[in-house]
Amino acid sequence: MERDLAAVGKIIGVKGLKGEVKVQPLSDNFHRHKNLKRVKIISGEKELDTEVEKSTTVKGFWILKFKDVNSREEADKLRGYYIMIPKAEREELPVDHYYMDDIIGSSVFEEDGDKLGKVINIIETGSNDVYVVKSESPDLPGEILIPALKDIIKEVDLEEKKIVVNLPDGLLD
């Protein structure tokens, strides 16, 4: 899969008989990226480059009709595929907001320069995200859960894939 692509949705089902698919948006903002024009649909090594003929929204989901998919059976074969767009085409986010795939893989350091590990996952809790950091320190085996709060996350450098944190007392105990 190309590294300059970002997943914006996942095909979770079909709708109707004419090849429409039901898509779960992969964003905290339901309306972000809903007006897609040209996309890649990817699952593992399988890939389809296609146009979006029609896009609607229903109850928190996108309903998309692709140019090359014209039956319920063809649409059902795409279940589980991800809708991908070039990262350069993603909508710009507000200050201090980040796309998950930009954060995952980042190295996490304390303000004093000690490396804690790398972000391997992000848990969405509703009130704030929590970064799951795989520890690279023998003193801290396992995973560290770091709330993504302004008081804790002091710096995010997407170019360097580096996050600097100020952990509250007791978080590593």
OpenMM code with the backbone's topology and positions (N, CA, C; nanometers):
from openmm import Vec3, app, unit

residues = "MET GLU ARG ASP LEU ALA ALA VAL GLY LYS ILE ILE GLY VAL LYS GLY LEU LYS GLY GLU VAL LYS VAL GLN PRO LEU SER ASP ASN PHE HIS ARG HIS LYS ASN LEU LYS ARG VAL LYS ILE ILE SER GLY GLU LYS GLU LEU ASP THR GLU VAL GLU LYS SER THR THR VAL LYS GLY PHE TRP ILE LEU LYS PHE LYS ASP VAL ASN SER ARG GLU GLU ALA ASP LYS LEU ARG GLY TYR TYR ILE MET ILE PRO LYS ALA GLU ARG GLU GLU LEU PRO VAL ASP HIS TYR TYR MET ASP ASP ILE ILE GLY SER SER VAL PHE GLU GLU ASP GLY ASP LYS LEU GLY LYS VAL ILE ASN ILE ILE GLU THR GLY SER ASN ASP VAL TYR VAL VAL LYS SER GLU SER PRO ASP LEU PRO GLY GLU ILE LEU ILE PRO ALA LEU LYS ASP ILE ILE LYS GLU VAL ASP LEU GLU GLU LYS LYS ILE VAL VAL ASN LEU PRO ASP GLY LEU LEU ASP".split()
positions = [
    Vec3(0.0842, -0.1175, 0.0000),
    Vec3(0.0000, 0.0000, 0.0000),
    Vec3(0.0886, 0.1237, 0.0000),
    Vec3(0.0475, 0.2269, -0.0749),
    Vec3(0.1261, 0.3486, -0.0828),
    Vec3(0.1237, 0.4220, 0.0506),
    Vec3(0.2386, 0.4758, 0.0902),
    Vec3(0.2513, 0.5447, 0.2180),
    Vec3(0.1867, 0.6823, 0.2164),
    Vec3(0.1612, 0.7385, 0.0994),
    Vec3(0.1016, 0.8717, 0.0947),
    Vec3(-0.0503, 0.8670, 0.0932),
    Vec3(-0.1076, 0.7505, 0.1219),
    Vec3(-0.2524, 0.7355, 0.1277),
    Vec3(-0.2995, 0.7316, 0.2721),
    Vec3(-0.4217, 0.7799, 0.2927),
    Vec3(-0.4823, 0.7773, 0.4253),
    Vec3(-0.6206, 0.7148, 0.4158),
    Vec3(-0.6534, 0.6297, 0.5121),
    Vec3(-0.7860, 0.5685, 0.5179),
    Vec3(-0.8846, 0.6704, 0.5740),
    Vec3(-0.9955, 0.6906, 0.5034),
    Vec3(-1.0980, 0.7832, 0.5513),
    Vec3(-1.2294, 0.7122, 0.5817),
    Vec3(-1.2399, 0.5849, 0.5444),
    Vec3(-1.3612, 0.5100, 0.5720),
    Vec3(-1.3397, 0.3619, 0.5485),
    Vec3(-1.4328, 0.2822, 0.6027),
    Vec3(-1.4277, 0.1367, 0.5847),
    Vec3(-1.5643, 0.0894, 0.5364),
    Vec3(-1.5641, 0.0098, 0.4307),
    Vec3(-1.6886, -0.0441, 0.3763),
    Vec3(-1.7368, -0.1546, 0.4693),
    Vec3(-1.8576, -0.1347, 0.5248),
    Vec3(-1.9090, -0.2310, 0.6229),
    Vec3(-2.0334, -0.3044, 0.5750),
    Vec3(-2.0854, -0.2659, 0.4586),
    Vec3(-2.2041, -0.3338, 0.4095),
    Vec3(-2.2474, -0.2794, 0.2748),
    Vec3(-2.3649, -0.3248, 0.2317),
    Vec3(-2.4213, -0.2805, 0.1042),
    Vec3(-2.5576, -0.2180, 0.1297),
    Vec3(-2.6041, -0.1413, 0.0319),
    Vec3(-2.7372, -0.0815, 0.0408),
    Vec3(-2.8003, -0.0898, -0.0975),
    Vec3(-2.9175, -0.1431, -0.1032),
    Vec3(-2.9898, -0.1505, -0.2293),
    Vec3(-2.9346, -0.2550, -0.3246),
    Vec3(-2.9808, -0.2467, -0.4491),
    Vec3(-2.9479, -0.3475, -0.5500),
    Vec3(-2.8538, -0.2968, -0.6587),
    Vec3(-2.8204, -0.1671, -0.6563),
    Vec3(-2.7461, -0.1071, -0.7674),
    Vec3(-2.5994, -0.0810, -0.7361),
    Vec3(-2.5447, -0.1479, -0.6348),
    Vec3(-2.4014, -0.1380, -0.6098),
    Vec3(-2.3581, -0.0340, -0.5088),
    Vec3(-2.4499, 0.0181, -0.4302),
    Vec3(-2.4113, 0.1151, -0.3277),
    Vec3(-2.3521, 0.0430, -0.2072),
    Vec3(-2.2542, 0.1079, -0.1433),
    Vec3(-2.1916, 0.0508, -0.0239),
    Vec3(-2.2148, 0.1429, 0.0950),
    Vec3(-2.2204, 0.0807, 0.2124),
    Vec3(-2.2340, 0.1531, 0.3386),
    Vec3(-2.0945, 0.1653, 0.3985),
    Vec3(-2.0549, 0.2894, 0.4318),
    Vec3(-1.9188, 0.3162, 0.4768),
    Vec3(-1.9198, 0.3778, 0.6164),
    Vec3(-1.8369, 0.3217, 0.7046),
    Vec3(-1.8139, 0.3793, 0.8373),
    Vec3(-1.7025, 0.4825, 0.8240),
    Vec3(-1.7320, 0.6129, 0.8444),
    Vec3(-1.6254, 0.7131, 0.8369),
    Vec3(-1.5217, 0.6902, 0.9467),
    Vec3(-1.3957, 0.7096, 0.9160),
    Vec3(-1.2878, 0.6938, 1.0137),
    Vec3(-1.2416, 0.8318, 1.0598),
    Vec3(-1.3337, 0.9050, 1.1178),
    Vec3(-1.3049, 1.0406, 1.1624),
    Vec3(-1.3986, 1.0762, 1.2761),
    Vec3(-1.3535, 1.1651, 1.3630),
    Vec3(-1.4411, 1.2121, 1.4693),
    Vec3(-1.5422, 1.3140, 1.4161),
    Vec3(-1.5235, 1.3595, 1.2932),
    Vec3(-1.6140, 1.4533, 1.2286),
    Vec3(-1.6807, 1.3805, 1.1125),
    Vec3(-1.8063, 1.3465, 1.1300),
    Vec3(-1.8821, 1.2677, 1.0325),
    Vec3(-1.8796, 1.3296, 0.8921),
    Vec3(-1.8801, 1.4613, 0.8840),
    Vec3(-1.8896, 1.5280, 0.7540),
    Vec3(-1.7555, 1.5449, 0.6837),
    Vec3(-1.6455, 1.5218, 0.7552),
    Vec3(-1.5132, 1.5346, 0.6934),
    Vec3(-1.4981, 1.4259, 0.5860),
    Vec3(-1.4598, 1.4634, 0.4680),
    Vec3(-1.4327, 1.3728, 0.3549),
    Vec3(-1.5568, 1.3059, 0.2964),
    Vec3(-1.6764, 1.3508, 0.3294),
    Vec3(-1.7944, 1.2818, 0.2758),
    Vec3(-1.8176, 1.3079, 0.1274),
    Vec3(-1.7605, 1.4148, 0.0744),
    Vec3(-1.7791, 1.4477, -0.0675),
    Vec3(-1.6606, 1.4014, -0.1510),
    Vec3(-1.6329, 1.2742, -0.1447),
    Vec3(-1.5201, 1.2166, -0.2171),
    Vec3(-1.5506, 1.2094, -0.3667),
    Vec3(-1.4470, 1.2256, -0.4478),
    Vec3(-1.4631, 1.2177, -0.5940),
    Vec3(-1.3901, 1.0973, -0.6534),
    Vec3(-1.2633, 1.0819, -0.6233),
    Vec3(-1.1825, 0.9712, -0.6746),
    Vec3(-1.1121, 0.9079, -0.5561),
    Vec3(-1.1186, 0.7752, -0.5446),
    Vec3(-1.0629, 0.7048, -0.4291),
    Vec3(-0.9949, 0.5759, -0.4729),
    Vec3(-0.9155, 0.5235, -0.3821),
    Vec3(-0.8645, 0.3868, -0.3950),
    Vec3(-0.9380, 0.3050, -0.2896),
    Vec3(-0.9767, 0.1855, -0.3272),
    Vec3(-1.0411, 0.0932, -0.2343),
    Vec3(-0.9419, -0.0197, -0.2150),
    Vec3(-0.8989, -0.0409, -0.0903),
    Vec3(-0.7877, -0.1324, -0.0650),
    Vec3(-0.8213, -0.2312, 0.0462),
    Vec3(-0.7827, -0.3567, 0.0233),
    Vec3(-0.7887, -0.4612, 0.1252),
    Vec3(-0.6706, -0.5539, 0.1009),
    Vec3(-0.5728, -0.5471, 0.1898),
    Vec3(-0.4525, -0.6280, 0.1716),
    Vec3(-0.3823, -0.5899, 0.0428),
    Vec3(-0.3634, -0.6875, -0.0455),
    Vec3(-0.2968, -0.6624, -0.1738),
    Vec3(-0.3954, -0.6220, -0.2833),
    Vec3(-0.5249, -0.6348, -0.2561),
    Vec3(-0.6259, -0.6011, -0.3565),
    Vec3(-0.6511, -0.4507, -0.3550),
    Vec3(-0.6611, -0.3933, -0.4755),
    Vec3(-0.6751, -0.2484, -0.4863),
    Vec3(-0.7581, -0.2129, -0.6089),
    Vec3(-0.8487, -0.1170, -0.5926),
    Vec3(-0.9313, -0.0685, -0.7026),
    Vec3(-0.9277, 0.0838, -0.7003),
    Vec3(-0.8921, 0.1435, -0.8135),
    Vec3(-0.8916, 0.2890, -0.8285),
    Vec3(-1.0223, 0.3245, -0.8986),
    Vec3(-1.1079, 0.4073, -0.8365),
    Vec3(-1.2398, 0.4317, -0.8934),
    Vec3(-1.2914, 0.5717, -0.8624),
    Vec3(-1.3990, 0.6073, -0.9328),
    Vec3(-1.4674, 0.7343, -0.9103),
    Vec3(-1.5901, 0.7107, -0.8239),
    Vec3(-1.6227, 0.8109, -0.7421),
    Vec3(-1.7460, 0.8079, -0.6645),
    Vec3(-1.8517, 0.8793, -0.7480),
    Vec3(-1.9559, 0.8043, -0.7888),
    Vec3(-2.0635, 0.8625, -0.8698),
    Vec3(-2.1623, 0.9394, -0.7846),
    Vec3(-2.1877, 0.8870, -0.6646),
    Vec3(-2.2902, 0.9452, -0.5788),
    Vec3(-2.2491, 0.9259, -0.4336),
    Vec3(-2.2788, 1.0269, -0.3519),
    Vec3(-2.2453, 1.0207, -0.2099),
    Vec3(-2.3596, 1.0807, -0.1289),
    Vec3(-2.4106, 1.0031, -0.0342),
    Vec3(-2.5133, 1.0531, 0.0573),
    Vec3(-2.4762, 1.0106, 0.1989),
    Vec3(-2.5470, 1.0649, 0.2945),
    Vec3(-2.5241, 1.0267, 0.4338),
    Vec3(-2.6549, 0.9778, 0.4945),
    Vec3(-2.6435, 0.8734, 0.5766),
    Vec3(-2.7593, 0.8172, 0.6445),
    Vec3(-2.7171, 0.7704, 0.7832),
    Vec3(-2.7744, 0.8304, 0.8872),
    Vec3(-2.7565, 0.7864, 1.0261),
    Vec3(-2.6110, 0.7590, 1.0640),
    Vec3(-2.5229, 0.8526, 1.0362),
    Vec3(-2.3835, 0.8381, 1.0768),
    Vec3(-2.2959, 0.7584, 0.9815),
    Vec3(-2.3492, 0.7210, 0.8668),
    Vec3(-2.2734, 0.6453, 0.7675),
    Vec3(-2.2770, 0.7186, 0.6343),
    Vec3(-2.1781, 0.6906, 0.5495),
    Vec3(-2.1806, 0.7376, 0.4113),
    Vec3(-2.2369, 0.6242, 0.3264),
    Vec3(-2.3168, 0.6598, 0.2283),
    Vec3(-2.3614, 0.5648, 0.1264),
    Vec3(-2.2960, 0.6118, -0.0037),
    Vec3(-2.2079, 0.5280, -0.0592),
    Vec3(-2.1339, 0.5637, -0.1797),
    Vec3(-2.1699, 0.4708, -0.2945),
    Vec3(-2.1747, 0.5280, -0.4139),
    Vec3(-2.1937, 0.4507, -0.5365),
    Vec3(-2.0700, 0.4738, -0.6222),
    Vec3(-1.9963, 0.3651, -0.6485),
    Vec3(-1.8761, 0.3730, -0.7306),
    Vec3(-1.9107, 0.3486, -0.8772),
    Vec3(-1.8379, 0.4146, -0.9656),
    Vec3(-1.8615, 0.4041, -1.1098),
    Vec3(-1.8530, 0.2596, -1.1590),
    Vec3(-1.7588, 0.1821, -1.1090),
    Vec3(-1.7340, 0.0468, -1.1601),
    Vec3(-1.8099, -0.0631, -1.0864),
    Vec3(-1.8965, -0.0268, -0.9937),
    Vec3(-1.9688, -0.1261, -0.9133),
    Vec3(-2.1177, -0.1046, -0.9371),
    Vec3(-2.1836, -0.2045, -1.0000),
    Vec3(-2.3209, -0.1838, -1.0453),
    Vec3(-2.4223, -0.2845, -0.9941),
    Vec3(-2.3822, -0.3736, -0.9046),
    Vec3(-2.4783, -0.4694, -0.8504),
    Vec3(-2.4513, -0.4904, -0.7016),
    Vec3(-2.5511, -0.5423, -0.6351),
    Vec3(-2.5371, -0.5732, -0.4927),
    Vec3(-2.4241, -0.6742, -0.4711),
    Vec3(-2.4125, -0.7714, -0.5605),
    Vec3(-2.3096, -0.8748, -0.5486),
    Vec3(-2.1691, -0.8147, -0.5603),
    Vec3(-2.1500, -0.7247, -0.6580),
    Vec3(-2.0196, -0.6586, -0.6734),
    Vec3(-1.9878, -0.5742, -0.5503),
    Vec3(-2.0875, -0.5041, -0.4982),
    Vec3(-2.0678, -0.4197, -0.3798),
    Vec3(-2.0329, -0.5047, -0.2581),
    Vec3(-2.0981, -0.6192, -0.2447),
    Vec3(-2.0743, -0.7053, -0.1282),
    Vec3(-1.9313, -0.7586, -0.1252),
    Vec3(-1.8690, -0.7739, -0.2422),
    Vec3(-1.7297, -0.8202, -0.2477),
    Vec3(-1.6335, -0.7166, -0.1893),
    Vec3(-1.6781, -0.5921, -0.1739),
    Vec3(-1.5927, -0.4845, -0.1214),
    Vec3(-1.6042, -0.4685, 0.0301),
    Vec3(-1.6888, -0.5486, 0.0919),
    Vec3(-1.7048, -0.5415, 0.2378),
    Vec3(-1.5688, -0.5646, 0.3049),
    Vec3(-1.5333, -0.4753, 0.3981),
    Vec3(-1.4059, -0.4859, 0.4682),
    Vec3(-1.2942, -0.4050, 0.4038),
    Vec3(-1.3161, -0.3556, 0.2836),
    Vec3(-1.2162, -0.2723, 0.2162),
    Vec3(-1.2135, -0.1330, 0.2797),
    Vec3(-1.0986, -0.0681, 0.2683),
    Vec3(-1.0829, 0.0685, 0.3183),
    Vec3(-1.0892, 0.1672, 0.2026),
    Vec3(-1.1512, 0.2815, 0.2276),
    Vec3(-1.1560, 0.3914, 0.1319),
    Vec3(-1.0329, 0.4776, 0.1589),
    Vec3(-0.9468, 0.4919, 0.0587),
    Vec3(-0.8203, 0.5638, 0.0746),
    Vec3(-0.8163, 0.6855, -0.0181),
    Vec3(-0.7553, 0.7930, 0.0338),
    Vec3(-0.7309, 0.9120, -0.0476),
    Vec3(-0.5862, 0.9556, -0.0247),
    Vec3(-0.5296, 1.0329, -0.1171),
    Vec3(-0.3953, 1.0862, -0.0923),
    Vec3(-0.3964, 1.1747, 0.0324),
    Vec3(-0.2940, 1.1607, 0.1156),
    Vec3(-0.2864, 1.2422, 0.2376),
    Vec3(-0.2956, 1.3906, 0.2062),
    Vec3(-0.2414, 1.4312, 0.0930),
    Vec3(-0.2437, 1.5728, 0.0555),
    Vec3(-0.3858, 1.6248, 0.0336),
    Vec3(-0.4822, 1.5343, 0.0109),
    Vec3(-0.6207, 1.5750, -0.0130),
    Vec3(-0.7056, 1.5747, 0.1136),
    Vec3(-0.6477, 1.5343, 0.2259),
    Vec3(-0.7252, 1.5360, 0.3505),
    Vec3(-0.7555, 1.6798, 0.3896),
    Vec3(-0.8684, 1.6989, 0.4547),
    Vec3(-0.9022, 1.8320, 0.5035),
    Vec3(-0.8045, 1.8728, 0.6123),
    Vec3(-0.7731, 2.0016, 0.6138),
    Vec3(-0.6845, 2.0523, 0.7179),
    Vec3(-0.7591, 2.0506, 0.8511),
    Vec3(-0.6893, 2.0088, 0.9552),
    Vec3(-0.7491, 2.0014, 1.0880),
    Vec3(-0.7198, 2.1284, 1.1669),
    Vec3(-0.8020, 2.1552, 1.2697),
    Vec3(-0.7730, 2.2691, 1.3564),
    Vec3(-0.6390, 2.2494, 1.4280),
    Vec3(-0.5842, 2.3591, 1.4802),
    Vec3(-0.4584, 2.3547, 1.5554),
    Vec3(-0.4712, 2.2538, 1.6696),
    Vec3(-0.3646, 2.1776, 1.6938),
    Vec3(-0.3576, 2.0765, 1.8001),
    Vec3(-0.4512, 1.9577, 1.7786),
    Vec3(-0.4955, 1.9359, 1.6563),
    Vec3(-0.5710, 1.8163, 1.6200),
    Vec3(-0.4891, 1.7435, 1.5136),
    Vec3(-0.4918, 1.6094, 1.5196),
    Vec3(-0.4056, 1.5308, 1.4314),
    Vec3(-0.4816, 1.4097, 1.3796),
    Vec3(-0.4443, 1.3660, 1.2608),
    Vec3(-0.4967, 1.2405, 1.2096),
    Vec3(-0.4256, 1.1260, 1.2809),
    Vec3(-0.5011, 1.0202, 1.3114),
    Vec3(-0.4454, 0.9066, 1.3855),
    Vec3(-0.3229, 0.8478, 1.3180),
    Vec3(-0.3287, 0.8321, 1.1854),
    Vec3(-0.2159, 0.7681, 1.1177),
    Vec3(-0.0911, 0.8555, 1.1179),
    Vec3(-0.1064, 0.9848, 1.1480),
    Vec3(0.0111, 1.0707, 1.1632),
    Vec3(0.0746, 1.0539, 1.3009),
    Vec3(-0.0048, 1.0167, 1.4003),
    Vec3(0.0441, 0.9998, 1.5379),
    Vec3(0.1023, 0.8598, 1.5590),
    Vec3(0.0331, 0.7575, 1.5062),
    Vec3(0.0800, 0.6197, 1.5257),
    Vec3(0.2180, 0.6042, 1.4623),
    Vec3(0.3099, 0.5460, 1.5381),
    Vec3(0.4478, 0.5289, 1.4935),
    Vec3(0.5408, 0.6367, 1.5447),
    Vec3(0.4842, 0.7405, 1.6065),
    Vec3(0.5675, 0.8485, 1.6611),
    Vec3(0.6403, 0.8021, 1.7862),
    Vec3(0.7627, 0.8505, 1.8034),
    Vec3(0.8394, 0.8253, 1.9256),
    Vec3(0.7937, 0.9243, 2.0317),
    Vec3(0.7846, 0.8756, 2.1557),
    Vec3(0.7377, 0.9589, 2.2666),
    Vec3(0.8515, 0.9789, 2.3654),
    Vec3(0.8751, 1.1051, 2.3998),
    Vec3(0.9823, 1.1426, 2.4917),
    Vec3(0.9252, 1.2243, 2.6065),
    Vec3(0.9861, 1.2088, 2.7241),
    Vec3(0.9546, 1.2988, 2.8343),
    Vec3(1.0278, 1.4298, 2.8087),
    Vec3(0.9882, 1.5353, 2.8784),
    Vec3(1.0496, 1.6671, 2.8563),
    Vec3(1.1995, 1.6672, 2.8841),
    Vec3(1.2450, 1.5781, 2.9718),
    Vec3(1.3888, 1.5721, 3.0021),
    Vec3(1.4679, 1.4947, 2.8964),
    Vec3(1.3991, 1.4457, 2.7924),
    Vec3(1.4669, 1.3766, 2.6831),
    Vec3(1.4629, 1.2254, 2.6904),
    Vec3(1.4164, 1.1686, 2.8028),
    Vec3(1.4073, 1.0228, 2.8151),
    Vec3(1.3016, 0.9685, 2.7188),
    Vec3(1.3403, 0.8668, 2.6410),
    Vec3(1.2468, 0.8063, 2.5462),
    Vec3(1.1592, 0.7057, 2.6188),
    Vec3(1.0278, 0.7192, 2.5993),
    Vec3(0.9329, 0.6261, 2.6595),
    Vec3(0.9014, 0.5099, 2.5658),
    Vec3(0.8899, 0.5358, 2.4363),
    Vec3(0.8558, 0.4309, 2.3402),
    Vec3(0.7906, 0.4900, 2.2172),
    Vec3(0.7097, 0.4056, 2.1494),
    Vec3(0.6417, 0.4478, 2.0263),
    Vec3(0.4915, 0.4284, 2.0407),
    Vec3(0.4158, 0.5192, 1.9799),
    Vec3(0.2703, 0.5074, 1.9781),
    Vec3(0.2337, 0.3927, 1.8841),
    Vec3(0.1614, 0.2934, 1.9368),
    Vec3(0.1218, 0.1783, 1.8550),
    Vec3(-0.0280, 0.1752, 1.8275),
    Vec3(-0.1038, 0.2546, 1.9035),
    Vec3(-0.2486, 0.2561, 1.8853),
    Vec3(-0.3034, 0.3812, 1.9521),
    Vec3(-0.4269, 0.4137, 1.9193),
    Vec3(-0.4962, 0.5248, 1.9834),
    Vec3(-0.6340, 0.4754, 2.0236),
    Vec3(-0.6678, 0.4970, 2.1502),
    Vec3(-0.7994, 0.4596, 2.2016),
    Vec3(-0.8853, 0.5853, 2.2048),
    Vec3(-1.0014, 0.5783, 2.1408),
    Vec3(-1.0949, 0.6907, 2.1437),
    Vec3(-1.1906, 0.6686, 2.2603),
    Vec3(-1.1861, 0.7583, 2.3584),
    Vec3(-1.2694, 0.7411, 2.4778),
    Vec3(-1.3952, 0.8258, 2.4754),
    Vec3(-1.4033, 0.9190, 2.3829),
    Vec3(-1.5173, 1.0097, 2.3799),
    Vec3(-1.4786, 1.1470, 2.4311),
    Vec3(-1.4184, 1.1518, 2.5498),
    Vec3(-1.3772, 1.2817, 2.6038),
    Vec3(-1.2401, 1.3225, 2.5520),
    Vec3(-1.1499, 1.2264, 2.5383),
    Vec3(-1.0169, 1.2526, 2.4821),
    Vec3(-0.9584, 1.1212, 2.4327),
    Vec3(-0.8632, 1.1320, 2.3422),
    Vec3(-0.7931, 1.0127, 2.2956),
    Vec3(-0.6894, 0.9714, 2.3987),
    Vec3(-0.6516, 0.8446, 2.3938),
    Vec3(-0.5444, 0.7922, 2.4787),
    Vec3(-0.4442, 0.7241, 2.3865),
    Vec3(-0.3187, 0.7688, 2.3934),
    Vec3(-0.2131, 0.7094, 2.3121),
    Vec3(-0.1602, 0.5854, 2.3825),
    Vec3(-0.1577, 0.4736, 2.3098),
    Vec3(-0.1005, 0.3492, 2.3613),
    Vec3(0.0443, 0.3462, 2.3140),
    Vec3(0.1368, 0.3530, 2.4108),
    Vec3(0.2795, 0.3615, 2.3801),
    Vec3(0.3465, 0.2315, 2.4209),
    Vec3(0.4110, 0.1638, 2.3253),
    Vec3(0.4882, 0.0427, 2.3565),
    Vec3(0.6204, 0.0885, 2.4142),
    Vec3(0.6422, 0.0516, 2.5388),
    Vec3(0.7620, 0.0961, 2.6099),
    Vec3(0.8875, 0.0384, 2.5471),
    Vec3(0.9910, 0.1215, 2.5410),
    Vec3(1.1228, 0.0776, 2.4944),
    Vec3(1.2234, 0.0843, 2.6083),
    Vec3(1.1717, 0.0939, 2.7300),
    Vec3(1.2573, 0.1024, 2.8482),
    Vec3(1.2466, -0.0264, 2.9290),
    Vec3(1.3609, -0.0841, 2.9709),
    Vec3(1.3549, -0.2049, 3.0534),
    Vec3(1.2907, -0.1776, 3.1898),
    Vec3(1.2904, -0.0511, 3.2320),
    Vec3(1.2290, -0.0153, 3.3602),
    Vec3(1.0770, -0.0071, 3.3520),
    Vec3(1.0243, 0.0047, 3.2309),
    Vec3(0.8797, 0.0179, 3.2102),
    Vec3(0.8331, -0.0828, 3.1055),
    Vec3(0.8289, -0.2109, 3.1395),
    Vec3(0.7876, -0.3102, 3.0396),
    Vec3(0.6399, -0.2944, 3.0028),
    Vec3(0.6065, -0.3342, 2.8820),
    Vec3(0.4669, -0.3335, 2.8386),
    Vec3(0.4256, -0.2060, 2.7694),
    Vec3(0.3036, -0.1642, 2.7995),
    Vec3(0.2460, -0.0475, 2.7343),
    Vec3(0.2171, 0.0620, 2.8353),
    Vec3(0.2263, 0.1847, 2.7886),
    Vec3(0.1958, 0.3018, 2.8701),
    Vec3(0.0758, 0.3700, 2.8054),
    Vec3(-0.0251, 0.4010, 2.8844),
    Vec3(-0.1430, 0.4707, 2.8340),
    Vec3(-0.1301, 0.6183, 2.8694),
    Vec3(-0.1234, 0.7026, 2.7669),
    Vec3(-0.1019, 0.8457, 2.7878),
    Vec3(-0.2223, 0.9231, 2.7344),
    Vec3(-0.2970, 0.9900, 2.8241),
    Vec3(-0.4100, 1.0711, 2.7781),
    Vec3(-0.3622, 1.1847, 2.6874),
    Vec3(-0.4304, 1.2048, 2.5774),
    Vec3(-0.3941, 1.3109, 2.4827),
    Vec3(-0.4614, 1.4410, 2.5262),
    Vec3(-0.4060, 1.4995, 2.6309),
    Vec3(-0.4569, 1.6243, 2.6875),
    Vec3(-0.3510, 1.7326, 2.6754),
    Vec3(-0.3947, 1.8584, 2.6623),
    Vec3(-0.3006, 1.9701, 2.6458),
    Vec3(-0.2006, 1.9787, 2.7603),
    Vec3(-0.2428, 1.9460, 2.8821),
    Vec3(-0.1517, 1.9523, 2.9971),
    Vec3(-0.0424, 1.8461, 2.9894),
    Vec3(-0.0653, 1.7401, 2.9137),
    Vec3(0.0294, 1.6281, 2.9060),
    Vec3(0.1098, 1.6315, 2.7756),
    Vec3(0.0433, 1.6504, 2.6638),
    Vec3(0.1109, 1.6535, 2.5332),
    Vec3(0.1659, 1.7945, 2.5131),
    Vec3(0.2969, 1.8079, 2.5200),
    Vec3(0.3598, 1.9399, 2.5130),
    Vec3(0.4037, 1.9779, 2.3725),
    Vec3(0.4377, 1.8780, 2.2913),
    Vec3(0.4854, 1.9074, 2.1560),
    Vec3(0.4577, 1.7876, 2.0665),
    Vec3(0.4104, 1.8159, 1.9459),
    Vec3(0.3922, 1.7126, 1.8441),
    Vec3(0.4626, 1.7613, 1.7179),
    Vec3(0.5618, 1.6852, 1.6734),
    Vec3(0.6364, 1.7171, 1.5522),
    Vec3(0.6083, 1.6063, 1.4510),
    Vec3(0.5155, 1.6329, 1.3593),
    Vec3(0.4745, 1.5306, 1.2628),
    Vec3(0.5851, 1.4968, 1.1643),
    Vec3(0.6680, 1.5941, 1.1291),
    Vec3(0.7789, 1.5693, 1.0364),
    Vec3(0.8797, 1.4717, 1.0962),
    Vec3(0.9113, 1.4904, 1.2226),
    Vec3(1.0092, 1.4054, 1.2921),
    Vec3(0.9445, 1.2831, 1.3571),
    Vec3(0.8094, 1.2767, 1.3516),
    Vec3(0.7345, 1.1688, 1.4194),
    Vec3(0.7770, 1.1625, 1.5665),
    Vec3(0.7680, 1.2773, 1.6349),
    Vec3(0.8144, 1.2896, 1.7729),
    Vec3(0.7086, 1.3615, 1.8567),
    Vec3(0.6822, 1.3055, 1.9745),
    Vec3(0.5887, 1.3651, 2.0698),
    Vec3(0.6619, 1.3833, 2.2018),
    Vec3(0.6493, 1.5021, 2.2603),
    Vec3(0.7085, 1.5308, 2.3910),
    Vec3(0.5945, 1.5447, 2.4910),
    Vec3(0.6092, 1.4751, 2.6053),
    Vec3(0.5033, 1.4743, 2.7065),
    Vec3(0.5558, 1.5178, 2.8427),
    Vec3(0.4645, 1.5675, 2.9243),
    Vec3(0.4909, 1.5976, 3.0646),
    Vec3(0.3917, 1.5132, 3.1435),
    Vec3(0.4370, 1.3977, 3.1888),
    Vec3(0.3473, 1.3030, 3.2542),
    Vec3(0.3176, 1.3450, 3.3974),
    Vec3(0.1917, 1.3314, 3.4387),
    Vec3(0.1586, 1.3624, 3.5780),
    Vec3(0.2202, 1.2584, 3.6714),
    Vec3(0.2463, 1.2995, 3.7938),
    Vec3(0.3012, 1.2076, 3.8934),
    Vec3(0.2118, 1.0850, 3.9060),
    Vec3(0.2737, 0.9689, 3.9120),
    Vec3(0.2013, 0.8440, 3.9320),
    Vec3(0.1566, 0.7740, 3.8052),
    Vec3(0.1668, 0.8380, 3.6890),
    Vec3(0.1194, 0.7747, 3.5654),
    Vec3(0.2018, 0.6520, 3.5289),
    Vec3(0.3291, 0.6526, 3.5613),
    Vec3(0.4160, 0.5393, 3.5268),
    Vec3(0.4283, 0.4375, 3.6398),
    Vec3(0.3605, 0.4610, 3.7508),
    Vec3(0.3698, 0.3672, 3.8649),
    Vec3(0.2822, 0.2463, 3.8457),
] * unit.nanometer
topology = app.Topology()
chain = topology.addChain("A")
for resn in residues:
    res = topology.addResidue(resn, chain)
    for name in ("N", "CA", "C"):
        topology.addAtom(name, app.Element.getBySymbol(name[0]), res)
